[in-house]
Amino acid sequence: MDLYKQALRPFLFSGLNADPEAVHRQFMRTCDWANERCDRNPVATGLQRWQTSCSIFDPRLTQTLWGLEFANPLGLAAGFDKDGVATNLWPSFGFGFAEIGTVTFHAQPGNPKPRLFRLPQDQAAINRMGFNNLGAAQMAAKLSAAQAHRAAHRHPLGINLGKSKITPLEQAADDYLGSFRLLKDYGDYFVVNVSSPNTPGLRSLQAVEQLEPILAALQNENAEQKPLLVKIAPDLAWEDLDAIANLALTYKLAGIIATNTTIQRQGLQTQRLSATGNAPDQEAGGLSGRPVRQRSTEVIHYLWQQTQGTLPIIGVGGIFTGADAWEKLTAGASLLQVYTGWTYEGPWMVRTILSELLDSLEQATLPCLSAAIGLAHSAQKT
Ligand SMILES: Cc1cc2nc3c(=O)[nH]c(=O)nc-3n(C[C@H](O)[C@H](O)[C@H](O)COP(=O)(O)O)c2cc1C
């Protein structure tokens, strides 16, 4: 019996917990508390047990990318741990890596509430959080303090950077640069997020002329050559994807994260959102979960094809099962991330997906996961 789906989820999703953001906030508070005590008993022993129950260790799942060692390909997507308060805990939930943020240079409260909605019939969510976060300086302080409690060998940590709402679009490069300067020592890789639908004008930064100065500024500051990626929206046209892929090659980006949430609303089953009673298409924000799965995979497939697999892709959007994960890997993703699926499926989802990926490897008679990356393309050719 899956305790989360049978008992905890019905409670967390019930009228008693109608505000998903409040549930999330409470969870993160608990994580913050445990993060500061993760090297002391009883928290340390509890986390070790938790890790055994949530993860699978198998050499076939490991990968070295950008000089970083990933114990498995499944990471926590940006937006869950916006202030980086639980960086020492994510391995205990089975993740192979975690991406914190989006963090902005200036602390900001985000959009008015309610701003996060569940769409249970669609196994989806709509959010218009608007980069609520405590700012880059606060995150740097948190990460510095967390280092003292960290295991010597930890899994890779990504930091996702966004533009502060008060900064005009023309000064975006300085804003991203300010955050990068404060945080560059703490992250293993960095992400330029230009794809959230919830900061006015942000997605226009995906246009090459606007993205170029941001990437140039960051790479100029990036003496240690930390991997720098860009995270894109699923709503871009093919020619925009081509332009971004070219730019990624020009600026020696380490890869692309595909994709963020979508502004599309087609084919939804959920009639009304419980928080407002509105239909989903009346609520502004980005849609995540099952409805974004197919488009996100198409984007991964296209990017891999256009770059002939030379540019690593982190695939994210609508992953719930091992089959969803396999589909994205074989489309061309080297690593994967989950957010919405994890909130629906619960803490054992990572283990289930990893175990299903191992089954898929055996069925395909492949020696390791890296051999599956982009496999759909060679299957197409034969
Ligand atoms: C509540 C919520 C907040 C999010 N916040 C961020 C964010 O701050 N930065 C970001 O890059 N992506 C953010 N995302 C997008 C996710 O990282 C992910 O790209 C997207 O949800 C698709 O994956 P999923 O279907 O597994 O959720 C957020 C998603 C949700 C549901």
The ligand as a MOL file (V3000), in Angstrom:
LIG
                    3D

  0  0  0     0  0            999 V3000
M  V30 BEGIN CTAB
M  V30 COUNTS 31 33 0 0 0
M  V30 BEGIN ATOM
M  V30 1 C 4.3770 25.9630 -8.0100 0
M  V30 2 C 5.4490 25.9760 -9.0610 0
M  V30 3 C 6.4630 26.9100 -8.9690 0
M  V30 4 C 7.4710 26.9390 -9.9270 0
M  V30 5 N 8.4720 27.8450 -9.8040 0
M  V30 6 C 9.4890 27.8380 -10.7000 0
M  V30 7 C 10.5730 28.7240 -10.5600 0
M  V30 8 O 10.6460 29.5040 -9.6130 0
M  V30 9 N 11.5550 28.6760 -11.4910 0
M  V30 10 C 11.5400 27.8150 -12.5490 0
M  V30 11 O 12.4610 27.7960 -13.3550 0
M  V30 12 N 10.5140 26.9330 -12.6940 0
M  V30 13 C 9.5040 26.9350 -11.8080 0
M  V30 14 N 8.4760 26.0430 -11.9500 0
M  V30 15 C 8.4610 25.1720 -13.1470 0
M  V30 16 C 9.0470 23.7800 -12.8540 0
M  V30 17 O 10.4050 23.8540 -12.4820 0
M  V30 18 C 8.9080 22.8830 -14.1050 0
M  V30 19 O 9.7090 23.4160 -15.1330 0
M  V30 20 C 7.4850 22.7790 -14.6210 0
M  V30 21 O 6.5690 22.7680 -13.5650 0
M  V30 22 C 7.2630 21.5250 -15.4530 0
M  V30 23 O 7.5620 20.3650 -14.6940 0
M  V30 24 P 6.4380 19.4980 -13.9120 0
M  V30 25 O 5.3560 19.1760 -14.9100 0
M  V30 26 O 7.1850 18.2780 -13.4310 0
M  V30 27 O 5.9410 20.3430 -12.8190 0
M  V30 28 C 7.4520 26.0070 -11.0070 0
M  V30 29 C 6.4260 25.0530 -11.0800 0
M  V30 30 C 5.4320 25.0250 -10.1250 0
M  V30 31 C 4.3480 23.9830 -10.2220 0
M  V30 END ATOM
M  V30 BEGIN BOND
M  V30 1 1 1 2
M  V30 2 1 2 3
M  V30 3 2 2 30
M  V30 4 2 3 4
M  V30 5 1 4 5
M  V30 6 1 4 28
M  V30 7 2 5 6
M  V30 8 1 6 7
M  V30 9 1 6 13
M  V30 10 2 7 8
M  V30 11 1 7 9
M  V30 12 1 9 10
M  V30 13 2 10 11
M  V30 14 1 10 12
M  V30 15 2 12 13
M  V30 16 1 13 14
M  V30 17 1 14 15
M  V30 18 1 14 28
M  V30 19 1 15 16
M  V30 20 1 16 17
M  V30 21 1 16 18
M  V30 22 1 18 19
M  V30 23 1 18 20
M  V30 24 1 20 21
M  V30 25 1 20 22
M  V30 26 1 22 23
M  V30 27 1 23 24
M  V30 28 2 24 25
M  V30 29 1 24 26
M  V30 30 1 24 27
M  V30 31 2 28 29
M  V30 32 1 29 30
M  V30 33 1 30 31
M  V30 END BOND
M  V30 END CTAB
M  END
